[in-house]
Amino acid sequence: MKRLVDVFRTKVMIRCNLCGEKYILRGRRIDQTIDTGFKQCICDNTEDLHMEEYSPT
């Protein structure tokens, strides 16, 4: 039997901790994780990234 999960669309801000570049993407929140499909920054950084939900003020 398949387990039903809640999937929500949300905006996500991803910040590179090496060069400071910021990306605002749309992603899917599945349970407690967010998937955007983002792979790497323009500086080739793939690991030192900060991701948070984006809500413009």
C-alpha distance matrix in Angstrom:
0.0 3.8 6.5 9.5 12.7 16.2 18.4 22.1 25.1 27.9 31.2 31.8 35.1 35.3 38.7 40.0 41.7 44.1 45.7 44.6 43.1 40.7 37.9 36.2 32.9 30.0 26.7 23.1 22.1 18.5 18.2 21.5 22.3 24.2 24.1 27.3 27.6 31.0 32.3 35.9 39.0 42.1 43.7 41.2 39.6 35.9 35.5 37.8 36.2 35.6 32.8 32.7 31.6 34.6 36.1 39.6 42.3
3.8 0.0 3.8 6.4 9.3 12.9 14.7 18.5 21.3 24.2 27.5 28.1 31.4 31.7 35.1 36.5 38.4 40.8 42.2 41.1 39.5 37.0 34.2 32.4 29.1 26.2 22.9 19.3 18.4 14.9 15.0 18.4 19.0 20.6 20.4 23.5 24.0 27.4 28.9 32.5 35.5 38.6 40.3 37.8 36.3 32.7 32.3 34.6 32.8 32.2 29.3 29.2 28.1 30.9 32.6 36.0 38.7
6.5 3.8 0.0 3.8 6.4 10.0 12.4 16.1 19.3 21.8 25.2 25.7 29.1 29.5 32.9 34.5 36.2 38.8 40.3 38.9 37.5 34.9 32.3 30.4 27.4 24.5 21.1 17.4 15.9 12.3 11.8 15.2 16.3 18.3 18.7 22.0 23.0 26.2 27.8 31.3 34.1 37.4 39.0 36.7 34.9 31.3 30.7 32.6 30.7 29.8 26.8 26.4 25.3 28.3 29.8 33.3 35.9
9.5 6.4 3.8 0.0 3.8 6.8 9.4 12.9 16.2 19.0 22.5 23.5 27.1 27.9 31.4 33.4 35.3 38.0 39.2 37.6 36.0 33.1 30.4 28.1 25.1 22.0 18.8 15.0 13.7 10.6 10.4 14.2 15.3 16.7 17.3 20.4 21.8 25.0 27.1 30.5 33.0 36.2 38.1 36.1 34.4 31.0 30.5 32.2 29.9 28.7 25.5 24.7 23.1 25.8 27.0 30.5 33.0
12.7 9.3 6.4 3.8 0.0 3.8 6.3 9.8 13.2 15.6 19.1 19.9 23.4 24.3 27.7 29.8 31.6 34.5 35.6 33.9 32.4 29.5 26.9 24.7 21.8 18.7 15.5 11.7 10.0 6.9 6.8 10.6 11.7 13.1 14.0 17.2 18.9 21.9 24.2 27.4 29.8 33.1 34.9 33.1 31.2 27.9 27.3 28.7 26.3 25.0 21.7 20.9 19.3 22.1 23.5 27.0 29.6
16.2 12.9 10.0 6.8 3.8 0.0 3.8 6.5 10.2 12.6 16.2 17.5 21.1 22.5 26.0 28.5 30.4 33.4 34.3 32.2 30.7 27.5 24.8 22.3 19.6 16.4 13.5 9.8 7.9 6.1 6.3 9.9 11.1 11.9 13.2 16.0 18.3 21.0 23.8 26.8 28.8 32.0 34.0 32.5 30.6 27.6 27.1 28.1 25.4 23.7 20.2 18.8 16.7 19.2 20.2 23.7 26.2
18.4 14.7 12.4 9.4 6.3 3.8 0.0 3.8 6.9 9.7 13.2 14.6 18.4 19.8 23.4 25.9 28.2 31.0 31.6 29.6 27.7 24.6 21.7 19.1 16.1 12.8 10.0 6.3 5.6 5.0 7.2 10.1 10.1 9.6 10.4 12.7 15.1 17.9 20.9 23.9 25.8 28.8 31.0 29.7 28.0 25.1 25.0 26.1 23.1 21.6 18.0 16.8 14.7 16.9 18.2 21.5 24.3
22.1 18.5 16.1 12.9 9.8 6.5 3.8 0.0 3.8 6.4 10.1 12.1 15.8 17.8 21.5 24.3 26.6 29.6 29.9 27.6 25.6 22.2 19.4 16.4 13.8 10.4 8.3 5.5 5.1 6.9 8.9 10.6 10.6 9.2 10.5 11.9 15.0 17.3 20.6 23.3 24.6 27.5 29.9 29.0 27.3 24.8 24.7 25.3 22.0 20.2 16.4 14.7 12.0 13.7 14.7 17.9 20.6
25.1 21.3 19.3 16.2 13.2 10.2 6.9 3.8 0.0 3.8 7.1 9.7 13.4 15.6 19.3 22.2 24.9 27.6 27.5 25.1 22.9 19.4 16.4 13.2 10.5 6.9 5.7 4.6 6.2 9.1 11.7 12.7 11.7 9.1 9.7 9.9 13.1 15.1 18.7 21.1 22.1 24.8 27.4 26.8 25.3 23.2 23.6 24.0 20.5 18.8 15.1 13.5 10.6 11.6 12.7 15.5 18.7
27.9 24.2 21.8 19.0 15.6 12.6 9.7 6.4 3.8 0.0 3.8 6.4 10.1 12.7 16.2 19.4 22.0 24.8 24.7 22.0 20.0 16.4 13.7 10.5 8.5 5.7 5.4 6.1 6.8 10.5 12.6 12.4 11.4 8.5 9.8 9.5 13.2 14.2 17.9 19.7 20.2 22.9 25.3 25.1 23.5 21.7 21.8 21.7 18.1 16.0 12.3 10.3 7.1 7.8 9.2 12.1 15.3
31.2 27.5 25.2 22.5 19.1 16.2 13.2 10.1 7.1 3.8 0.0 3.8 6.9 9.9 13.3 16.6 19.3 22.0 21.5 18.8 16.6 12.9 10.3 6.8 5.7 4.4 6.0 8.5 9.6 13.4 15.5 14.6 13.0 9.7 10.6 9.1 12.7 12.7 16.4 17.7 17.6 20.0 22.5 22.7 21.2 19.9 20.3 19.8 16.0 14.0 10.5 8.8 6.0 5.3 7.3 9.7 13.2
31.8 28.1 25.7 23.5 19.9 17.5 14.6 12.1 9.7 6.4 3.8 0.0 3.8 6.4 9.8 13.1 15.7 18.5 18.3 15.6 13.8 10.3 8.1 5.6 5.3 6.0 6.5 9.2 9.9 13.4 15.3 13.6 11.6 8.3 9.3 7.9 11.3 10.5 13.9 14.8 14.7 17.5 19.5 19.7 17.8 16.6 16.7 16.0 12.2 10.2 6.8 5.7 4.4 4.8 8.3 10.7 14.1
35.1 31.4 29.1 27.1 23.4 21.1 18.4 15.8 13.4 10.1 6.9 3.8 0.0 3.8 6.5 10.1 12.6 15.4 14.9 12.0 10.4 6.8 5.6 4.5 6.5 8.8 9.9 12.8 13.4 16.7 18.4 16.2 14.0 11.1 12.0 10.1 12.8 10.9 13.7 13.6 12.6 15.3 17.0 17.7 15.8 15.3 15.4 14.0 10.2 8.2 5.8 5.5 6.1 5.3 8.9 10.3 13.4
35.3 31.7 29.5 27.9 24.3 22.5 19.8 17.8 15.6 12.7 9.9 6.4 3.8 0.0 3.8 6.7 9.5 12.2 12.1 9.8 8.3 5.7 5.1 6.4 7.8 10.6 11.0 14.0 14.6 17.4 19.1 16.6 14.0 11.3 11.6 9.7 11.5 8.8 10.9 10.2 9.3 12.3 13.7 14.2 12.0 11.6 11.7 10.4 6.7 5.6 4.5 6.6 8.7 9.0 12.6 13.9 16.9
38.7 35.1 32.9 31.4 27.7 26.0 23.4 21.5 19.3 16.2 13.3 9.8 6.5 3.8 0.0 3.8 6.2 8.9 8.8 6.2 5.8 4.6 6.5 8.8 11.1 14.2 14.8 17.7 18.1 20.8 22.2 19.4 16.9 14.7 15.0 13.3 14.6 11.4 12.5 10.7 8.8 11.5 11.9 13.1 10.8 11.4 11.2 8.9 5.7 5.1 6.5 8.7 11.4 11.3 14.5 15.3 17.7
40.0 36.5 34.5 33.4 29.8 28.5 25.9 24.3 22.2 19.4 16.6 13.1 10.1 6.7 3.8 0.0 3.8 5.5 5.9 5.0 5.4 6.6 8.6 11.8 13.7 16.9 17.2 20.1 20.6 22.9 24.3 21.5 18.7 16.7 16.6 14.9 15.3 11.7 11.6 9.0 6.7 9.3 8.8 10.0 7.5 8.9 8.9 6.5 4.7 6.4 8.9 11.9 14.8 15.0 18.3 19.0 21.3
41.7 38.4 36.2 35.3 31.6 30.4 28.2 26.6 24.9 22.0 19.3 15.7 12.6 9.5 6.2 3.8 0.0 3.8 6.0 5.6 8.0 9.5 12.1 15.0 17.1 20.1 20.2 22.7 22.7 24.8 25.8 22.5 20.1 18.7 19.1 18.0 18.4 14.9 14.5 11.9 9.9 12.1 10.6 11.8 8.8 10.4 9.3 5.7 5.7 6.9 10.4 13.1 16.5 17.0 20.1 20.8 22.6
44.1 40.8 38.8 38.0 34.5 33.4 31.0 29.6 27.6 24.8 22.0 18.5 15.4 12.2 8.9 5.5 3.8 0.0 3.8 5.9 8.3 11.0 13.7 17.0 19.0 22.3 22.6 25.2 25.6 27.7 28.8 25.7 23.1 21.6 21.4 19.9 19.8 16.1 15.0 11.6 9.3 10.6 8.0 9.8 7.4 10.2 9.9 7.0 8.2 10.4 13.7 16.6 19.9 20.1 23.2 23.6 25.5
45.7 42.2 40.3 39.2 35.6 34.3 31.6 29.9 27.5 24.7 21.5 18.3 14.9 12.1 8.8 5.9 6.0 3.8 0.0 3.8 5.7 9.2 12.1 15.7 18.1 21.7 22.5 25.6 26.3 28.8 30.2 27.4 24.6 22.6 22.2 20.1 20.1 16.2 15.5 12.0 8.7 8.9 7.0 10.0 8.8 12.0 12.6 10.1 10.1 11.9 14.7 17.3 20.1 19.7 22.6 22.4 24.3
44.6 41.1 38.9 37.6 33.9 32.2 29.6 27.6 25.1 22.0 18.8 15.6 12.0 9.8 6.2 5.0 5.6 5.9 3.8 0.0 3.8 6.5 10.0 13.1 16.0 19.5 20.6 23.7 24.3 27.0 28.4 25.5 23.0 20.8 20.9 18.8 19.5 15.8 16.0 12.9 9.7 10.6 9.8 12.6 10.9 13.4 13.6 10.7 9.5 10.1 12.6 14.6 17.2 16.4 19.1 18.7 20.5
43.1 39.5 37.5 36.0 32.4 30.7 27.7 25.6 22.9 20.0 16.6 13.8 10.4 8.3 5.8 5.4 8.0 8.3 5.7 3.8 0.0 3.8 6.9 10.4 13.1 16.8 18.2 21.6 22.7 25.6 27.4 24.9 22.1 19.5 19.1 16.5 17.0 13.4 13.9 11.1 7.6 8.2 8.9 11.5 10.6 12.8 13.9 11.8 9.9 10.7 12.1 14.1 16.2 15.1 17.9 17.5 19.8
40.7 37.0 34.9 33.1 29.5 27.5 24.6 22.2 19.4 16.4 12.9 10.3 6.8 5.7 4.6 6.6 9.5 11.0 9.2 6.5 3.8 0.0 3.8 6.8 9.9 13.4 15.1 18.6 19.7 22.8 24.6 22.2 19.7 16.8 16.6 14.0 15.3 12.0 13.6 11.7 9.0 10.4 11.8 13.8 12.6 13.8 14.6 12.7 9.8 9.5 9.9 11.2 12.8 11.4 14.2 13.9 16.5
37.9 34.2 32.3 30.4 26.9 24.8 21.7 19.4 16.4 13.7 10.3 8.1 5.6 5.1 6.5 8.6 12.1 13.7 12.1 10.0 6.9 3.8 0.0 3.8 6.3 10.0 11.9 15.5 17.1 20.2 22.5 20.6 17.8 14.5 13.9 10.9 12.2 9.4 11.7 10.7 8.9 10.5 12.9 14.2 13.3 13.6 15.0 13.9 10.6 10.4 9.5 10.8 11.6 10.3 13.3 13.4 16.6
36.2 32.4 30.4 28.1 24.7 22.3 19.1 16.4 13.2 10.5 6.8 5.6 4.5 6.4 8.8 11.8 15.0 17.0 15.7 13.1 10.4 6.8 3.8 0.0 3.8 7.1 9.6 13.2 14.9 18.3 20.6 19.0 16.6 13.1 12.9 10.0 12.2 10.4 13.6 13.5 12.3 14.1 16.7 17.6 16.6 16.4 17.4 16.5 12.9 11.9 9.8 9.8 9.3 7.5 10.3 10.7 14.2
32.9 29.1 27.4 25.1 21.8 19.6 16.1 13.8 10.5 8.5 5.7 5.3 6.5 7.8 11.1 13.7 17.1 19.0 18.1 16.0 13.1 9.9 6.3 3.8 0.0 3.8 6.3 10.1 12.4 15.6 18.4 17.4 14.7 11.0 10.1 6.9 9.3 8.5 12.2 13.1 12.9 15.0 17.8 18.0 17.2 16.2 17.5 17.4 13.8 13.1 10.4 10.6 9.6 8.9 11.7 12.8 16.5
30.0 26.2 24.5 22.0 18.7 16.4 12.8 10.4 6.9 5.7 4.4 6.0 8.8 10.6 14.2 16.9 20.1 22.3 21.7 19.5 16.8 13.4 10.0 7.1 3.8 0.0 3.8 7.2 9.9 13.1 16.1 15.8 13.4 9.7 8.9 6.4 9.5 10.2 14.0 15.7 16.1 18.4 21.2 21.0 20.1 18.6 19.7 19.9 16.3 15.3 12.0 11.5 9.6 9.4 11.6 13.4 17.1
26.7 22.9 21.1 18.8 15.5 13.5 10.0 8.3 5.7 5.4 6.0 6.5 9.9 11.0 14.8 17.2 20.2 22.6 22.5 20.6 18.2 15.1 11.9 9.6 6.3 3.8 0.0 3.8 6.6 9.6 12.7 12.5 10.0 6.4 5.4 4.3 7.8 9.3 13.0 15.4 16.6 19.3 21.8 21.1 19.8 17.6 18.3 19.0 15.6 14.6 11.1 10.9 9.3 10.5 13.2 15.7 19.2
23.1 19.3 17.4 15.0 11.7 9.8 6.3 5.5 4.6 6.1 8.5 9.2 12.8 14.0 17.7 20.1 22.7 25.2 25.6 23.7 21.6 18.6 15.5 13.2 10.1 7.2 3.8 0.0 3.8 6.2 9.5 10.3 8.3 5.5 5.3 6.5 9.5 11.9 15.1 17.9 19.6 22.5 24.9 23.7 22.2 19.6 20.0 20.9 17.7 16.6 13.0 12.5 10.7 12.7 14.9 17.9 21.2
22.1 18.4 15.9 13.7 10.0 7.9 5.6 5.1 6.2 6.8 9.6 9.9 13.4 14.6 18.1 20.6 22.7 25.6 26.3 24.3 22.7 19.7 17.1 14.9 12.4 9.9 6.6 3.8 0.0 3.8 6.2 6.7 5.7 4.4 6.5 8.9 12.0 13.9 16.9 19.5 21.1 24.4 26.3 25.2 23.1 20.5 20.1 20.8 17.7 16.1 12.4 11.4 9.8 12.5 14.6 18.0 20.9
18.5 14.9 12.3 10.6 6.9 6.1 5.0 6.9 9.1 10.5 13.4 13.4 16.7 17.4 20.8 22.9 24.8 27.7 28.8 27.0 25.6 22.8 20.2 18.3 15.6 13.1 9.6 6.2 3.8 0.0 3.8 6.0 5.5 6.2 7.6 10.9 13.2 15.6 18.1 21.1 23.2 26.5 28.3 26.7 24.7 21.6 21.0 22.2 19.6 18.3 14.9 14.4 13.2 16.2 18.2 21.8 24.6
18.2 15.0 11.8 10.4 6.8 6.3 7.2 8.9 11.7 12.6 15.5 15.3 18.4 19.1 22.2 24.3 25.8 28.8 30.2 28.4 27.4 24.6 22.5 20.6 18.4 16.1 12.7 9.5 6.2 3.8 0.0 3.8 5.9 8.2 10.6 14.1 16.4 18.4 20.7 23.4 25.4 29.0 30.4 28.8 26.4 23.3 22.2 23.1 20.7 19.0 15.9 15.0 14.0 17.4 19.1 22.8 25.2
21.5 18.4 15.2 14.2 10.6 9.9 10.1 10.6 12.7 12.4 14.6 13.6 16.2 16.6 19.4 21.5 22.5 25.7 27.4 25.5 24.9 22.2 20.6 19.0 17.4 15.8 12.5 10.3 6.7 6.0 3.8 0.0 3.8 6.9 10.1 13.4 15.9 17.2 19.3 21.5 23.3 27.0 28.0 26.7 23.9 21.0 19.5 20.0 17.7 15.8 12.9 12.1 11.8 15.5 17.5 21.2 23.5
22.3 19.0 16.3 15.3 11.7 11.1 10.1 10.6 11.7 11.4 13.0 11.6 14.0 14.0 16.9 18.7 20.1 23.1 24.6 23.0 22.1 19.7 17.8 16.6 14.7 13.4 10.0 8.3 5.7 5.5 5.9 3.8 0.0 3.8 6.6 10.0 12.2 13.5 15.5 17.9 19.9 23.5 24.7 23.1 20.6 17.6 16.4 17.3 14.9 13.5 10.7 10.7 10.9 14.5 17.2 20.7 23.3
24.2 20.6 18.3 16.7 13.1 11.9 9.6 9.2 9.1 8.5 9.7 8.3 11.1 11.3 14.7 16.7 18.7 21.6 22.6 20.8 19.5 16.8 14.5 13.1 11.0 9.7 6.4 5.5 4.4 6.2 8.2 6.9 3.8 0.0 3.8 6.6 9.4 10.6 13.3 15.7 17.4 20.8 22.4 21.2 19.0 16.2 15.7 16.5 13.6 12.3 8.9 9.0 8.8 11.9 14.8 18.1 21.1
24.1 20.4 18.7 17.3 14.0 13.2 10.4 10.5 9.7 9.8 10.6 9.3 12.0 11.6 15.0 16.6 19.1 21.4 22.2 20.9 19.1 16.6 13.9 12.9 10.1 8.9 5.4 5.3 6.5 7.6 10.6 10.1 6.6 3.8 0.0 3.8 5.9 8.0 10.6 13.6 15.8 19.0 20.9 19.3 17.7 14.8 15.0 16.5 13.7 13.4 10.4 11.4 11.3 13.7 16.9 19.7 23.1
27.3 23.5 22.0 20.4 17.2 16.0 12.7 11.9 9.9 9.5 9.1 7.9 10.1 9.7 13.3 14.9 18.0 19.9 20.1 18.8 16.5 14.0 10.9 10.0 6.9 6.4 4.3 6.5 8.9 10.9 14.1 13.4 10.0 6.6 3.8 0.0 3.8 5.4 8.8 11.5 13.3 16.2 18.6 17.3 16.2 13.8 14.8 16.0 13.0 13.0 10.1 11.4 11.2 12.7 15.9 18.2 21.8
27.6 24.0 23.0 21.8 18.9 18.3 15.1 15.0 13.1 13.2 12.7 11.3 12.8 11.5 14.6 15.3 18.4 19.8 20.1 19.5 17.0 15.3 12.2 12.2 9.3 9.5 7.8 9.5 12.0 13.2 16.4 15.9 12.2 9.4 5.9 3.8 0.0 3.8 6.3 9.7 12.2 14.8 17.2 15.4 14.8 12.2 13.9 15.9 13.5 14.5 12.3 14.4 14.8 16.1 19.5 21.5 25.1
31.0 27.4 26.2 25.0 21.9 21.0 17.9 17.3 15.1 14.2 12.7 10.5 10.9 8.8 11.4 11.7 14.9 16.1 16.2 15.8 13.4 12.0 9.4 10.4 8.5 10.2 9.3 11.9 13.9 15.6 18.4 17.2 13.5 10.6 8.0 5.4 3.8 0.0 3.8 6.3 8.4 11.3 13.6 12.1 11.3 9.2 11.2 12.8 10.4 11.8 10.4 13.0 14.1 15.1 18.7 20.4 23.9
32.3 28.9 27.8 27.1 24.2 23.8 20.9 20.6 18.7 17.9 16.4 13.9 13.7 10.9 12.5 11.6 14.5 15.0 15.5 16.0 13.9 13.6 11.7 13.6 12.2 14.0 13.0 15.1 16.9 18.1 20.7 19.3 15.5 13.3 10.6 8.8 6.3 3.8 0.0 3.8 7.3 10.0 11.7 9.3 8.9 6.4 9.2 11.5 10.2 12.7 12.3 15.5 17.2 18.4 22.1 23.6 27.0
35.9 32.5 31.3 30.5 27.4 26.8 23.9 23.3 21.1 19.7 17.7 14.8 13.6 10.2 10.7 9.0 11.9 11.6 12.0 12.9 11.1 11.7 10.7 13.5 13.1 15.7 15.4 17.9 19.5 21.1 23.4 21.5 17.9 15.7 13.6 11.5 9.7 6.3 3.8 0.0 3.8 6.7 7.9 5.8 5.5 4.6 8.0 9.6 8.7 11.8 12.4 15.9 18.0 18.7 22.4 23.5 26.7
39.0 35.5 34.1 33.0 29.8 28.8 25.8 24.6 22.1 20.2 17.6 14.7 12.6 9.3 8.8 6.7 9.9 9.3 8.7 9.7 7.6 9.0 8.9 12.3 12.9 16.1 16.6 19.6 21.1 23.2 25.4 23.3 19.9 17.4 15.8 13.3 12.2 8.4 7.3 3.8 0.0 3.8 5.3 5.3 5.3 6.6 9.4 9.6 8.5 11.3 12.4 15.6 17.8 18.0 21.4 22.0 25.0
42.1 38.6 37.4 36.2 33.1 32.0 28.8 27.5 24.8 22.9 20.0 17.5 15.3 12.3 11.5 9.3 12.1 10.6 8.9 10.6 8.2 10.4 10.5 14.1 15.0 18.4 19.3 22.5 24.4 26.5 29.0 27.0 23.5 20.8 19.0 16.2 14.8 11.3 10.0 6.7 3.8 0.0 3.8 5.4 7.3 9.6 12.6 12.7 12.0 14.7 15.9 18.9 20.9 20.5 23.7 23.8 26.7
43.7 40.3 39.0 38.1 34.9 34.0 31.0 29.9 27.4 25.3 22.5 19.5 17.0 13.7 11.9 8.8 10.6 8.0 7.0 9.8 8.9 11.8 12.9 16.7 17.8 21.2 21.8 24.9 26.3 28.3 30.4 28.0 24.7 22.4 20.9 18.6 17.2 13.6 11.7 7.9 5.3 3.8 0.0 3.9 5.5 8.9 11.4 11.1 11.5 14.6 16.6 19.9 22.4 22.3 25.6 25.7 28.3
41.2 37.8 36.7 36.1 33.1 32.5 29.7 29.0 26.8 25.1 22.7 19.7 17.7 14.2 13.1 10.0 11.8 9.8 10.0 12.6 11.5 13.8 14.2 17.6 18.0 21.0 21.1 23.7 25.2 26.7 28.8 26.7 23.1 21.2 19.3 17.3 15.4 12.1 9.3 5.8 5.3 5.4 3.9 0.0 3.8 6.3 9.4 10.4 11.2 14.8 16.5 20.1 22.6 23.1 26.6 27.2 30.1
39.6 36.3 34.9 34.4 31.2 30.6 28.0 27.3 25.3 23.5 21.2 17.8 15.8 12.0 10.8 7.5 8.8 7.4 8.8 10.9 10.6 12.6 13.3 16.6 17.2 20.1 19.8 22.2 23.1 24.7 26.4 23.9 20.6 19.0 17.7 16.2 14.8 11.3 8.9 5.5 5.3 7.3 5.5 3.8 0.0 3.8 6.0 6.5 7.8 11.5 13.6 17.3 20.2 21.0 24.6 25.6 28.3
35.9 32.7 31.3 31.0 27.9 27.6 25.1 24.8 23.2 21.7 19.9 16.6 15.3 11.6 11.4 8.9 10.4 10.2 12.0 13.4 12.8 13.8 13.6 16.4 16.2 18.6 17.6 19.6 20.5 21.6 23.3 21.0 17.6 16.2 14.8 13.8 12.2 9.2 6.4 4.6 6.6 9.6 8.9 6.3 3.8 0.0 3.8 6.4 7.2 10.9 12.3 16.1 18.9 20.3 24.0 25.5 28.4
35.5 32.3 30.7 30.5 27.3 27.1 25.0 24.7 23.6 21.8 20.3 16.7 15.4 11.7 11.2 8.9 9.3 9.9 12.6 13.6 13.9 14.6 15.0 17.4 17.5 19.7 18.3 20.0 20.1 21.0 22.2 19.5 16.4 15.7 15.0 14.8 13.9 11.2 9.2 8.0 9.4 12.6 11.4 9.4 6.0 3.8 0.0 3.8 5.8 9.2 11.2 15.0 18.2 20.0 23.7 25.4 28.1
37.8 34.6 32.6 32.2 28.7 28.1 26.1 25.3 24.0 21.7 19.8 16.0 14.0 10.4 8.9 6.5 5.7 7.0 10.1 10.7 11.8 12.7 13.9 16.5 17.4 19.9 19.0 20.9 20.8 22.2 23.1 20.0 17.3 16.5 16.5 16.0 15.9 12.8 11.5 9.6 9.6 12.7 11.1 10.4 6.5 6.4 3.8 0.0 3.8 6.9 10.0 13.5 17.1 18.5 22.1 23.6 25.8
36.2 32.8 30.7 29.9 26.3 25.4 23.1 22.0 20.5 18.1 16.0 12.2 10.2 6.7 5.7 4.7 5.7 8.2 10.1 9.5 9.9 9.8 10.6 12.9 13.8 16.3 15.6 17.7 17.7 19.6 20.7 17.7 14.9 13.6 13.7 13.0 13.5 10.4 10.2 8.7 8.5 12.0 11.5 11.2 7.8 7.2 5.8 3.8 0.0 3.8 6.5 10.1 13.4 14.8 18.4 19.9 22.4
35.6 32.2 29.8 28.7 25.0 23.7 21.6 20.2 18.8 16.0 14.0 10.2 8.2 5.6 5.1 6.4 6.9 10.4 11.9 10.1 10.7 9.5 10.4 11.9 13.1 15.3 14.6 16.6 16.1 18.3 19.0 15.8 13.5 12.3 13.4 13.0 14.5 11.8 12.7 11.8 11.3 14.7 14.6 14.8 11.5 10.9 9.2 6.9 3.8 0.0 3.8 6.8 10.4 11.9 15.4 17.1 19.3
32.8 29.3 26.8 25.5 21.7 20.2 18.0 16.4 15.1 12.3 10.5 6.8 5.8 4.5 6.5 8.9 10.4 13.7 14.7 12.6 12.1 9.9 9.5 9.8 10.4 12.0 11.1 13.0 12.4 14.9 15.9 12.9 10.7 8.9 10.4 10.1 12.3 10.4 12.3 12.4 12.4 15.9 16.6 16.5 13.6 12.3 11.2 10.0 6.5 3.8 0.0 3.8 7.1 9.1 12.7 15.0 17.6
32.7 29.2 26.4 24.7 20.9 18.8 16.8 14.7 13.5 10.3 8.8 5.7 5.5 6.6 8.7 11.9 13.1 16.6 17.3 14.6 14.1 11.2 10.8 9.8 10.6 11.5 10.9 12.5 11.4 14.4 15.0 12.1 10.7 9.0 11.4 11.4 14.4 13.0 15.5 15.9 15.6 18.9 19.9 20.1 17.3 16.1 15.0 13.5 10.1 6.8 3.8 0.0 3.8 6.2 9.5 12.2 14.6
31.6 28.1 25.3 23.1 19.3 16.7 14.7 12.0 10.6 7.1 6.0 4.4 6.1 8.7 11.4 14.8 16.5 19.9 20.1 17.2 16.2 12.8 11.6 9.3 9.6 9.6 9.3 10.7 9.8 13.2 14.0 11.8 10.9 8.8 11.3 11.2 14.8 14.1 17.2 18.0 17.8 20.9 22.4 22.6 20.2 18.9 18.2 17.1 13.4 10.4 7.1 3.8 0.0 3.8 6.7 10.0 12.6
34.6 30.9 28.3 25.8 22.1 19.2 16.9 13.7 11.6 7.8 5.3 4.8 5.3 9.0 11.3 15.0 17.0 20.1 19.7 16.4 15.1 11.4 10.3 7.5 8.9 9.4 10.5 12.7 12.5 16.2 17.4 15.5 14.5 11.9 13.7 12.7 16.1 15.1 18.4 18.7 18.0 20.5 22.3 23.1 21.0 20.3 20.0 18.5 14.8 11.9 9.1 6.2 3.8 0.0 3.8 6.4 9.4
36.1 32.6 29.8 27.0 23.5 20.2 18.2 14.7 12.7 9.2 7.3 8.3 8.9 12.6 14.5 18.3 20.1 23.2 22.6 19.1 17.9 14.2 13.3 10.3 11.7 11.6 13.2 14.9 14.6 18.2 19.1 17.5 17.2 14.8 16.9 15.9 19.5 18.7 22.1 22.4 21.4 23.7 25.6 26.6 24.6 24.0 23.7 22.1 18.4 15.4 12.7 9.5 6.7 3.8 0.0 3.8 6.4
39.6 36.0 33.3 30.5 27.0 23.7 21.5 17.9 15.5 12.1 9.7 10.7 10.3 13.9 15.3 19.0 20.8 23.6 22.4 18.7 17.5 13.9 13.4 10.7 12.8 13.4 15.7 17.9 18.0 21.8 22.8 21.2 20.7 18.1 19.7 18.2 21.5 20.4 23.6 23.5 22.0 23.8 25.7 27.2 25.6 25.5 25.4 23.6 19.9 17.1 15.0 12.2 10.0 6.4 3.8 0.0 3.8
42.3 38.7 35.9 33.0 29.6 26.2 24.3 20.6 18.7 15.3 13.2 14.1 13.4 16.9 17.7 21.3 22.6 25.5 24.3 20.5 19.8 16.5 16.6 14.2 16.5 17.1 19.2 21.2 20.9 24.6 25.2 23.5 23.3 21.1 23.1 21.8 25.1 23.9 27.0 26.7 25.0 26.7 28.3 30.1 28.3 28.4 28.1 25.8 22.4 19.3 17.6 14.6 12.6 9.4 6.4 3.8 0.0
